[in-house]
Amino acid sequence: MNIHYTYKGNKRLAVVTFPFEETKGSHILLENFLRIVEPQSQIIYVITGGYPQESVFPKKITVKNIAHKPGKGPISKSFKYTQTQFLIAFNVLKIVQKVDIVIFYIGGALFPAICIVKLFRKKIVIANTGSGARAAAWIYKGNAGFGKIVSILENLGYLLSDNIVVISESMIPFLGIEKFRHKIISGIGGSPFGGTNAFIDIEQFSIKRDLKDREDIVGYIGRLSAEKGITEFVEAIPQIIKLKNKIRFLIVGEGLLMVDLKKRLEIANCLDKVYFTGVIPHDEIPQILNRMKFLVVPSYTEVVATTALEAMACGTICLATAVGATKDIILEGQTGFILDDNKPSTITEKLLEVWNHPELGKIQLNARKFIEDNFTQLKVTERWGTILDKVME
């Protein structure tokens, strides 16, 4: 975790998140964030859940894992959610006097805990890497009232916070937080980007194979769940194959939709042209990306897909929906291509439109340079150092 970076003083931090799903890789977002803030801290208390017990941190980082099991019905889910909220608040109460800044990571719906921090007059930072209300709408489908409650809690959290950190200006309308603009940090110094957990190891993720030397492979990397748009991507595959039969597809990831997706492809008589890898080790992703010509990121909701950044670093051309900060990173015809929506017909038409684009080689190099200029670990760490110094002023 060591980075050569000069910062002002040693911050005493707490990082608080709602418990993660106990699935492979769900903790990586938080782990990356800790790598970013660790060099500028004296001590870090982490309150979370679903974190692998085998994870090893420097002595300055103390992790408290809270048990959380979502209920099965609407009433049970609401009860469990409320119970976990107060359990988080109780654990925040135990450490709040030992820190200067409490960072509520991945949204600000942890209102009981935020109230405690406010009472003790500590700095409250909401690192908004997504909308809790949007996530709740997907996770708790069939319980519309629950999503509204989460939205209210988020807004109350924003109201009490000292600062709200977003990756870029376009996240402000996306998250509906324009009224809190006076406390939002969205850009640092000469960079249009603010705080993010996303950074890319540009030595590991690099261009190892030129586009012209790659197979005709279109890929998807991510969780196989509805909000990621994977169903729409799979529904586009038969349409694409009808028009360009030599294309093959690589789907990396696991999720509850796996069986349904395979069944759809089998019915369409094209399952033999799609390879499902399941979850693969992260250090094998660069090799996978260097096999692909294109990566499709068809998400309904996203801040910015780390897989898109990794693909850009590897010279794989991205096609992505313009959600979150994506349109600030994937610039149409310059560093990749934007999907107007994630309908199967839109994915099909856009992919076939750009397949033989005359500037693909230039776009590949532009994308790589964009990552080098904005999303290395050092660049992201420097921005967070400036943010934390600003918070403490």
N, C-alpha and C positions, 0 to 999 in steps of 0.2 A: 504493500500500500504506500510505500514511500515515493514522494514526488518532490522535486526540487522547486520550491515555490516560497517566496517571501510574503509573509502576512503579518498583520498587526495583532500582536498578543496571542494568547492561548484562550480560545473560547471554551466554555463549559456548556456542552450541548445535551439536549434530550431529543431523540427522534421517535415519534409516535405514529404508528399505523394501526388500522384495523387489521385483525388477523388475516393472513393469506389463506387461500385454499391450500390444502396439503397435497399439492401435486408437484411433479418434477418441474423445477425451474421457476416456480411461482415466486420464490424469494429473491431471484436474481436482481430485480429492480432495486430492492432495498440494499442488497449487497453492493451494487454499483454505487449507489448514493453514499453509502458509508465510506467507500474508497475515496470519494470526492471530498467529503468533509473531514475525514480523519486527519489529513496533514495540517489542518488549521485549528485543531482542537486539543485541549488539555485532557478532557475526559468526555466520553459519550455514553449516555444511558439510552438503551433502545428498548422500547415497549412495543411488542408486536405479537404475532402468533403464527403457527405453521412453519416456523423456521427450523431447518434441519439441525439436529443436535450435534452433528459432526462438524459443523462450520467452525473454523478457527479464526479468531480475531486478535489484534494486539491487546495487551493488558488494559489499555485505556478504554476499551469498549466493553460494556456490560450489557448482555441481552437478556431480557425477561420475556419468555414465551407464555402467552395466555392461551388457555384451551378454549376453543370455540367450535361448536358443531351446529350448523344451521338446522333449524327445525324443518319438519316435513310439510306441515300445513301452514296457512297464512297466520293463524294465531300463534302457533309454535314458533314460526320464524320471527315474528315480531317480538315475542317474549325473549327468545335467545339473543336477538340483536340488542334489545334494551339491557339485558343482563350483562352482555359483553361490554357495552358502552360504560356501564358503571364500574365494571371490573377494571377497565382501562383507566378510568378516572381515579380509582383507588390507588392504582400503581403509580400514576402520575403524582398523586399527593405525597407519596413516600419519597420521591426524589426531587420535587420541584424546588426546594430550597438549596439544592446542591448545584443548580445550573443557572446560566445567564439567559439562554435562548432555548425555547421549546419549538421544534420544527414538526408540524403536523404534515406528514408526508403522504401523498396521494389523496389530496382533498381535505376539506375542513368540516366534515360532518360529525366530528367527535366533540360535540358541544359540551357535555358534562366535564370532560377533561380540560377543554379550553377555558371554561368558567373558573376552574381551580387555578390554572396558570394566571389568569387575569387577577384573581383575588390576591395572589402573591406578587403581583406587579413584575412578572418576568416577561421578557419579549416573546411575542407569539408570531411565528412565521408559518403561513400555510403554503407549502410547496405543492402547487396544484398541477399534478401530472395527469389529471382526469377529473371527470365529474362523477361524484358518488351517486347523484340522482340518476344519471344515465346508466351507470353500472347496475344500480338497484332495479331499474326498469327491466333489464335483461335477466338478472339473477332471480328476481322475485316476480316473474311474470304471473299475471292473474291476481295481483294484489296492488292495484293502481294507487291506492291510498298510501301504501308504504313508500313508494317513490316520492310522493308529495311531502311526506314527513321528512325523508332524507334531504330533500331540497330545502325545506325550512331550516333544518339543522345546519346545512351548509351555509346558508345566508346569515344565520346568527353567528356562526363561526367567523365568517368574513367580517362581520360588523365589529367583533371584539378583537380581531387580529391587528397587529402592528403593521405587518406587510404580507402581501400575497405575491408569490413568485410564480411566474409563468414562463414558458420557453420563448414565446414570441408574441408580438402585438396581436396577431390574428386569433390567439387563444382567448382574448378578452370577450369579443362578441360570441365566440363559440361556446364559452362557459356562461354567458349571460351575466358578467360581473362588471359591466360598464360603470355602474353607480359607485363602485369601489376604486375607480381609476386612480384616485389620489394616493392610494397606498400600494398600488401594483408596481412591481419591478419586472419589466418585460425585455429590457435590453441593457447591456452593460458596456460602457465606454463606446468604442467605435463599432461594436458588434450588435447586430439586430437581435441577437439571442440572449436570453437571460438564463435562469436556472433550469437544469435538466439533470436526470440521472443517466442520460444516454451518452456514452462515449465509446469510441471505437479504437481497438488496438490495431493501428494501421500497419504494423509489421505482420501480425497474424492474419488480418483481413487485407489482402492485397491482390492485385491483378497478376495472376499466374498463367493465364491463358487468354490470348486475344479473342475477341468476339468471333472473328472469321474462322477460328480453329475450334469453336465449340459446336456441340451437337445442337440439333433443333429441339431444344428442351425449354419448356415454360414451367416455372415453378411457383409453389406456394410454401411458405414456412410460417407456422404458427399453430395456435390452438384450434382444434376442429370444433368450433362453437358458433352459434348463429350470429353473434355480434361482429364476428370477424369477416362475414361475407363469404365464407367458404362454400356454402350451398349454391350461391349465385355463380361463383367461379366454376364449380363442378357442372352446373347446368349449362354453362357456356361451352364446355369441352366438346360435346357432340356437334355443336354448331361449327366450331373451329375446325374440327377434323373433317367435316364434310367439304370444307373449302380449302383445307391444307392438310392433306392426309399424312404427311411425313412428320408432323409435329408430335412430340411425345411430352408427357406431363409428369412432374415429380412433386408429390405432396408430402411435406415433412411436418410431422406433429401427430398428436393424439387428441382424443376428445370423444364426447358422447355421440357425436354425429358420424363417427367412422363407419358403422354398419349401414346407416342410411345412405351415405355418400357412395359406398361401393355398390349398393343395390341400385341406385339411380344409374350408375355407369354401366352396370350389367344389363339393365333393361334397355339402355341406349346402344348396347352392343359395342362398347368401346372401353371396357374395363382393362383389356389387354394393352391399351395404349397409356395407361396411368399406373405409376408405381407409388405405392404408399410405403414410406420408410418407417412410420412410427416416430417416436422420439429418438434422436441421435445425440451423442455427446457434442457439446458446444464447440469443442476444438476441431470437430469434423465439418462444421458449417462452412468454413472458407473453401474447402475442397468441393462441397456440394454446390456452392454458389458459382464456383469457377467452371462448373459443368453447364450451367444454365445460360441461355441468352437473355431471357426475360424473367422477371419476378413480378407477380401480380399481388398487390396488397389491396383487397377489396373491402376494407373494414367499414362498418357503419359508424363506429366511434373509436377514436384513437387520438392520442396527443401527437405522437410520431412513432411509427413502428421502428423499433430497433433493427428489425430484419431489413428494412428498407435502407437504413444507414449502412449496415453491414454489406448489403448488396452493392450499394454505390461504391464502397471502398474496394470491392472485388471486381468492379467493372461490369456488373450485371445490370442491365437496363430495367428500371422500375416503372411499372404502371400502377398508380395508386389513386384511391379516392381522396378528394380534397377535404379531409376532415382534420380537425385540430390544427397543428402547425405544419401539416404535410405540405401545403402549398407554398410555404416559406422555404422549403428544403428541396422539394422536387419541382423545379421550374420548367414549365412546359417547353419541350424542344431544346432545353439547355442542359439540365442535369437529369432529365427523365421525362415522363409523360403523366398527365393528369386524366383520370377517368371522370367524366361528368357525373356519373352515378355508378352503382355496381350491378345494374341489370345485366343479365347474361348477354343480351344483344349489344349493350354498350361495350362490355369487355371484349366480345368477339370482334366488333367493328374496329375498336381502337387497336387491338393487337395486330390485326391484319393490315391496318393502315400504316403502322410504324414498323412492320416486320422488315421491310427493305428501305427504310429511311436512309437517305444518302449520308447523313451526319452521325450515324450511330457510333462510329469510332471517336468522333470529337465529343459526343455526349458522354461516352464512357470516361474519357479523360477529365472532362469538366466535373463530373460527379465525384471522381476520386479526389480532385483538388479541393472541391467544396468540403469534403469530409476532413481533409488535412487542415484546412483553414479554420474550421469551426467545431469539430467534434472529436478531437483527440482528448485523451484524459487530461493532459496539461491545460488545454484551452478551457475545458469545462471546469476544472478545479480552480483556475484563475478567476473565472467568472463568479464561482460560488464564494471565493475568498473576498472579492469585492462586495458581493451581496451581504455577507455576514458582517463585514466592516461597516457597511452602510446601516445595517440594522442596529448596530451597537452605538452609532453616533448619537 
